[in-house]
Amino acid sequence: MLGLYDEFSAHVMSVTVVHPPHLALITRSQVMTDKIAASILARLLAKDLLVGIWVPPVEVRELRALVAQQVN
């Protein structure tokens, strides 16, 4: 997932990552296409109804990976 975040971040001004359970109402819709979902998400984000989660910088993620290797 963070690979996508890094890829998108290189091409756009900002990327917002939202915790999946917060999107449960959108995914339960009967008729859902990517276009409809994108439109709904854009409107919710514009109205500040989506809470983004903090994504650590690449350096922090790399250090965490090193620590995880040391522990295992």
MARGU-332292 format. One record per atom (N, C-alpha, C): residue in one letter; atom name; x negated, y negated, z. Coordinates in pm, 1 decimal, always signed. Layout:
// MARGU-332292
{resn=A; name=CA; u=X; v=Y; w=Z}
...
END
This chain:
// MARGU-332292
{resn=M; name=N; u=-81.7; v=+119.2; w=+0.0}
{resn=M; name=CA; u=+0.0; v=+0.0; w=+0.0}
{resn=M; name=C; u=-86.3; v=-125.8; w=+0.0}
{resn=L; name=N; u=-194.1; v=-124.3; w=+77.1}
{resn=L; name=CA; u=-277.5; v=-243.1; w=+83.2}
{resn=L; name=C; u=-354.1; v=-264.4; w=-46.1}
{resn=G; name=N; u=-373.2; v=-160.1; w=-123.0}
{resn=G; name=CA; u=-434.8; v=-176.2; w=-254.2}
{resn=G; name=C; u=-348.3; v=-263.7; w=-343.6}
{resn=L; name=N; u=-217.1; v=-241.2; w=-338.3}
{resn=L; name=CA; u=-124.5; v=-325.9; w=-413.9}
{resn=L; name=C; u=-129.3; v=-469.7; w=-363.0}
{resn=Y; name=N; u=-134.7; v=-484.4; w=-233.3}
{resn=Y; name=CA; u=-142.7; v=-618.0; w=-173.8}
{resn=Y; name=C; u=-266.0; v=-691.3; w=-226.1}
{resn=D; name=N; u=-380.1; v=-625.1; w=-224.2}
{resn=D; name=CA; u=-504.5; v=-686.9; w=-271.8}
{resn=D; name=C; u=-495.8; v=-720.1; w=-420.3}
{resn=E; name=N; u=-438.0; v=-630.2; w=-499.1}
{resn=E; name=CA; u=-426.4; v=-652.6; w=-643.5}
{resn=E; name=C; u=-336.3; v=-772.7; w=-673.5}
{resn=F; name=N; u=-220.4; v=-778.6; w=-608.4}
{resn=F; name=CA; u=-128.4; v=-890.1; w=-630.9}
{resn=F; name=C; u=-186.9; v=-1021.9; w=-581.3}
{resn=S; name=N; u=-255.3; v=-1018.1; w=-467.9}
{resn=S; name=CA; u=-312.3; v=-1139.6; w=-410.1}
{resn=S; name=C; u=-410.2; v=-1208.2; w=-503.1}
{resn=A; name=N; u=-474.3; v=-1130.6; w=-588.3}
{resn=A; name=CA; u=-571.3; v=-1187.5; w=-681.5}
{resn=A; name=C; u=-503.6; v=-1268.1; w=-792.7}
{resn=H; name=N; u=-372.4; v=-1248.3; w=-812.5}
{resn=H; name=CA; u=-303.6; v=-1308.6; w=-926.9}
{resn=H; name=C; u=-193.5; v=-1408.2; w=-891.4}
{resn=V; name=N; u=-154.3; v=-1413.7; w=-763.9}
{resn=V; name=CA; u=-45.3; v=-1502.9; w=-723.7}
{resn=V; name=C; u=-87.2; v=-1588.6; w=-604.5}
{resn=M; name=N; u=-5.0; v=-1689.9; w=-574.6}
{resn=M; name=CA; u=-39.2; v=-1780.1; w=-465.4}
{resn=M; name=C; u=-22.0; v=-1713.7; w=-328.7}
{resn=S; name=N; u=+84.2; v=-1634.3; w=-311.5}
{resn=S; name=CA; u=+104.0; v=-1567.0; w=-183.2}
{resn=S; name=C; u=+178.3; v=-1435.4; w=-204.1}
{resn=V; name=N; u=+153.8; v=-1342.5; w=-112.0}
{resn=V; name=CA; u=+220.5; v=-1212.6; w=-112.2}
{resn=V; name=C; u=+280.1; v=-1193.3; w=+26.1}
{resn=T; name=N; u=+404.9; v=-1152.6; w=+32.8}
{resn=T; name=CA; u=+469.9; v=-1126.8; w=+160.6}
{resn=T; name=C; u=+497.8; v=-977.4; w=+172.0}
{resn=V; name=N; u=+448.9; v=-917.5; w=+279.7}
{resn=V; name=CA; u=+474.2; v=-775.9; w=+307.6}
{resn=V; name=C; u=+579.1; v=-771.5; w=+417.5}
{resn=V; name=N; u=+686.7; v=-697.1; w=+391.5}
{resn=V; name=CA; u=+798.1; v=-688.8; w=+486.0}
{resn=V; name=C; u=+809.0; v=-545.6; w=+535.5}
{resn=H; name=N; u=+835.5; v=-529.8; w=+665.1}
{resn=H; name=CA; u=+852.2; v=-397.3; w=+725.1}
{resn=H; name=C; u=+974.0; v=-328.9; w=+660.9}
{resn=P; name=N; u=+958.0; v=-208.2; w=+605.5}
{resn=P; name=CA; u=+1066.1; v=-141.9; w=+530.8}
{resn=P; name=C; u=+1201.8; v=-133.4; w=+600.9}
{resn=P; name=N; u=+1208.6; v=-105.0; w=+731.9}
{resn=P; name=CA; u=+1342.3; v=-101.3; w=+793.9}
{resn=P; name=C; u=+1419.0; v=-232.9; w=+784.8}
{resn=H; name=N; u=+1346.9; v=-344.4; w=+769.1}
{resn=H; name=CA; u=+1415.1; v=-472.9; w=+755.5}
{resn=H; name=C; u=+1485.8; v=-485.7; w=+620.7}
{resn=L; name=N; u=+1455.4; v=-396.2; w=+529.5}
{resn=L; name=CA; u=+1515.8; v=-399.3; w=+396.6}
{resn=L; name=C; u=+1622.5; v=-291.7; w=+379.5}
{resn=A; name=N; u=+1663.1; v=-229.7; w=+486.4}
{resn=A; name=CA; u=+1755.3; v=-116.6; w=+479.0}
{resn=A; name=C; u=+1887.5; v=-152.0; w=+410.9}
{resn=L; name=N; u=+1941.5; v=-269.8; w=+437.0}
{resn=L; name=CA; u=+2069.6; v=-307.3; w=+376.0}
{resn=L; name=C; u=+2059.0; v=-318.6; w=+224.9}
{resn=I; name=N; u=+1947.1; v=-364.6; w=+175.9}
{resn=I; name=CA; u=+1930.0; v=-379.0; w=+31.9}
{resn=I; name=C; u=+1925.4; v=-242.2; w=-35.3}
{resn=T; name=N; u=+1854.8; v=-149.6; w=+23.9}
{resn=T; name=CA; u=+1836.6; v=-18.4; w=-38.4}
{resn=T; name=C; u=+1961.5; v=+69.3; w=-29.8}
{resn=R; name=N; u=+2056.8; v=+33.8; w=+53.6}
{resn=R; name=CA; u=+2179.9; v=+113.8; w=+66.7}
{resn=R; name=C; u=+2285.0; v=+79.2; w=-38.3}
{resn=S; name=N; u=+2261.3; v=-21.7; w=-116.1}
{resn=S; name=CA; u=+2357.8; v=-65.7; w=-216.6}
{resn=S; name=C; u=+2385.3; v=+44.9; w=-318.6}
{resn=Q; name=N; u=+2508.9; v=+54.1; w=-364.9}
{resn=Q; name=CA; u=+2548.2; v=+156.8; w=-460.8}
{resn=Q; name=C; u=+2483.3; v=+135.1; w=-597.1}
{resn=V; name=N; u=+2490.4; v=+13.2; w=-646.8}
{resn=V; name=CA; u=+2435.1; v=-17.5; w=-777.7}
{resn=V; name=C; u=+2308.5; v=-99.6; w=-756.4}
{resn=M; name=N; u=+2192.3; v=-36.7; w=-780.3}
{resn=M; name=CA; u=+2067.8; v=-106.5; w=-755.2}
{resn=M; name=C; u=+1970.8; v=-82.3; w=-869.9}
{resn=T; name=N; u=+1928.3; v=-189.9; w=-928.4}
{resn=T; name=CA; u=+1823.9; v=-183.4; w=-1028.8}
{resn=T; name=C; u=+1707.8; v=-267.5; w=-977.6}
{resn=D; name=N; u=+1592.3; v=-256.2; w=-1039.0}
{resn=D; name=CA; u=+1478.1; v=-337.6; w=-997.6}
{resn=D; name=C; u=+1509.8; v=-486.1; w=-1010.7}
{resn=K; name=N; u=+1581.3; v=-521.3; w=-1116.6}
{resn=K; name=CA; u=+1615.3; v=-662.1; w=-1139.6}
{resn=K; name=C; u=+1705.9; v=-715.2; w=-1028.5}
{resn=I; name=N; u=+1804.5; v=-636.6; w=-988.7}
{resn=I; name=CA; u=+1896.2; v=-677.4; w=-881.3}
{resn=I; name=C; u=+1821.6; v=-685.8; w=-749.0}
{resn=A; name=N; u=+1739.9; v=-585.8; w=-719.1}
{resn=A; name=CA; u=+1664.4; v=-584.1; w=-593.4}
{resn=A; name=C; u=+1569.0; v=-702.9; w=-586.7}
{resn=A; name=N; u=+1499.5; v=-733.4; w=-696.2}
{resn=A; name=CA; u=+1407.1; v=-846.5; w=-699.1}
{resn=A; name=C; u=+1481.1; v=-977.6; w=-676.4}
{resn=S; name=N; u=+1598.9; v=-990.9; w=-735.9}
{resn=S; name=CA; u=+1679.0; v=-1111.4; w=-718.6}
{resn=S; name=C; u=+1722.8; v=-1127.8; w=-573.3}
{resn=I; name=N; u=+1768.3; v=-1019.7; w=-513.5}
{resn=I; name=CA; u=+1811.5; v=-1024.1; w=-373.2}
{resn=I; name=C; u=+1693.7; v=-1059.5; w=-282.6}
{resn=L; name=N; u=+1579.9; v=-994.1; w=-304.9}
{resn=L; name=CA; u=+1462.2; v=-1021.2; w=-222.8}
{resn=L; name=C; u=+1415.5; v=-1165.7; w=-237.3}
{resn=A; name=N; u=+1417.7; v=-1217.1; w=-358.6}
{resn=A; name=CA; u=+1375.7; v=-1355.8; w=-382.0}
{resn=A; name=C; u=+1467.5; v=-1453.0; w=-308.6}
{resn=R; name=N; u=+1597.8; v=-1427.5; w=-312.0}
{resn=R; name=CA; u=+1691.7; v=-1516.4; w=-242.8}
{resn=R; name=C; u=+1673.1; v=-1509.3; w=-91.1}
{resn=L; name=N; u=+1654.3; v=-1389.0; w=-38.3}
{resn=L; name=CA; u=+1632.8; v=-1374.1; w=+106.1}
{resn=L; name=C; u=+1503.1; v=-1441.8; w=+149.7}
{resn=L; name=N; u=+1398.4; v=-1427.0; w=+70.3}
{resn=L; name=CA; u=+1270.6; v=-1489.9; w=+102.9}
{resn=L; name=C; u=+1281.3; v=-1641.7; w=+96.8}
{resn=A; name=N; u=+1353.3; v=-1693.8; w=-2.6}
{resn=A; name=CA; u=+1371.5; v=-1838.9; w=-16.3}
{resn=A; name=C; u=+1447.0; v=-1897.0; w=+102.8}
{resn=K; name=N; u=+1536.9; v=-1818.0; w=+160.6}
{resn=K; name=CA; u=+1615.3; v=-1864.0; w=+275.5}
{resn=K; name=C; u=+1547.6; v=-1832.3; w=+408.6}
{resn=D; name=N; u=+1422.6; v=-1785.5; w=+403.5}
{resn=D; name=CA; u=+1345.7; v=-1747.5; w=+523.7}
{resn=D; name=C; u=+1415.2; v=-1640.5; w=+606.9}
{resn=L; name=N; u=+1482.1; v=-1548.0; w=+539.0}
{resn=L; name=CA; u=+1549.4; v=-1439.1; w=+609.4}
{resn=L; name=C; u=+1465.7; v=-1311.3; w=+613.5}
{resn=L; name=N; u=+1351.7; v=-1312.0; w=+546.3}
{resn=L; name=CA; u=+1260.2; v=-1198.7; w=+551.4}
{resn=L; name=C; u=+1139.9; v=-1237.8; w=+635.9}
{resn=V; name=N; u=+1107.3; v=-1153.4; w=+730.2}
{resn=V; name=CA; u=+992.9; v=-1179.5; w=+816.5}
{resn=V; name=C; u=+875.2; v=-1098.0; w=+764.7}
{resn=G; name=N; u=+771.6; v=-1167.3; w=+725.5}
{resn=G; name=CA; u=+652.9; v=-1099.0; w=+675.8}
{resn=G; name=C; u=+567.2; v=-1048.0; w=+790.4}
{resn=I; name=N; u=+497.0; v=-938.8; w=+766.2}
{resn=I; name=CA; u=+405.3; v=-885.9; w=+866.0}
{resn=I; name=C; u=+265.0; v=-935.8; w=+834.6}
{resn=W; name=N; u=+180.1; v=-937.6; w=+935.4}
{resn=W; name=CA; u=+42.6; v=-982.7; w=+918.1}
{resn=W; name=C; u=-38.4; v=-872.1; w=+852.4}
{resn=V; name=N; u=-112.1; v=-907.7; w=+750.6}
{resn=V; name=CA; u=-200.8; v=-813.8; w=+683.2}
{resn=V; name=C; u=-343.4; v=-858.5; w=+713.7}
{resn=P; name=N; u=-421.1; v=-772.7; w=+779.3}
{resn=P; name=CA; u=-557.5; v=-813.2; w=+813.1}
{resn=P; name=C; u=-642.0; v=-833.7; w=+688.4}
{resn=P; name=N; u=-741.6; v=-922.0; w=+698.1}
{resn=P; name=CA; u=-831.2; v=-942.2; w=+584.3}
{resn=P; name=C; u=-908.2; v=-814.4; w=+550.3}
{resn=V; name=N; u=-962.0; v=-809.2; w=+431.5}
{resn=V; name=CA; u=-1034.5; v=-691.3; w=+383.9}
{resn=V; name=C; u=-1147.1; v=-654.5; w=+480.5}
{resn=E; name=N; u=-1219.1; v=-753.2; w=+530.4}
{resn=E; name=CA; u=-1331.0; v=-725.6; w=+621.3}
{resn=E; name=C; u=-1283.7; v=-651.8; w=+746.4}
{resn=V; name=N; u=-1171.9; v=-693.1; w=+801.6}
{resn=V; name=CA; u=-1118.1; v=-628.7; w=+921.6}
{resn=V; name=C; u=-1074.0; v=-486.3; w=+889.8}
{resn=R; name=N; u=-1009.2; v=-467.8; w=+774.3}
{resn=R; name=CA; u=-965.8; v=-332.6; w=+735.9}
{resn=R; name=C; u=-1085.3; v=-239.0; w=+717.1}
{resn=E; name=N; u=-1194.1; v=-292.7; w=+660.8}
{resn=E; name=CA; u=-1314.0; v=-210.7; w=+642.2}
{resn=E; name=C; u=-1375.9; v=-172.0; w=+776.3}
{resn=L; name=N; u=-1379.8; v=-266.1; w=+870.1}
{resn=L; name=CA; u=-1432.6; v=-234.0; w=+1003.3}
{resn=L; name=C; u=-1344.7; v=-131.5; w=+1074.0}
{resn=R; name=N; u=-1214.2; v=-143.6; w=+1059.4}
{resn=R; name=CA; u=-1122.9; v=-45.6; w=+1119.9}
{resn=R; name=C; u=-1145.6; v=+93.4; w=+1061.6}
{resn=A; name=N; u=-1169.6; v=+100.0; w=+931.7}
{resn=A; name=CA; u=-1195.9; v=+228.5; w=+866.5}
{resn=A; name=C; u=-1324.3; v=+290.1; w=+920.3}
{resn=L; name=N; u=-1428.3; v=+208.0; w=+943.5}
{resn=L; name=CA; u=-1552.6; v=+258.7; w=+1000.9}
{resn=L; name=C; u=-1531.5; v=+313.2; w=+1140.9}
{resn=V; name=N; u=-1456.2; v=+240.0; w=+1221.8}
{resn=V; name=CA; u=-1428.7; v=+285.8; w=+1357.8}
{resn=V; name=C; u=-1349.3; v=+415.9; w=+1354.6}
{resn=A; name=N; u=-1252.9; v=+424.5; w=+1264.6}
{resn=A; name=CA; u=-1172.7; v=+547.4; w=+1253.2}
{resn=A; name=C; u=-1260.4; v=+665.3; w=+1214.8}
{resn=Q; name=N; u=-1359.7; v=+643.1; w=+1128.9}
{resn=Q; name=CA; u=-1450.9; v=+750.6; w=+1090.8}
{resn=Q; name=C; u=-1534.5; v=+794.5; w=+1209.3}
{resn=Q; name=N; u=-1578.3; v=+700.3; w=+1289.3}
{resn=Q; name=CA; u=-1661.3; v=+731.7; w=+1406.3}
{resn=Q; name=C; u=-1584.6; v=+814.5; w=+1507.7}
{resn=V; name=N; u=-1457.2; v=+784.1; w=+1522.9}
{resn=V; name=CA; u=-1372.1; v=+854.3; w=+1620.6}
{resn=V; name=C; u=-1347.5; v=+996.9; w=+1575.8}
{resn=N; name=N; u=-1326.4; v=+1017.8; w=+1446.1}
{resn=N; name=CA; u=-1297.7; v=+1151.7; w=+1396.2}
{resn=N; name=C; u=-1426.8; v=+1225.8; w=+1384.8}
END
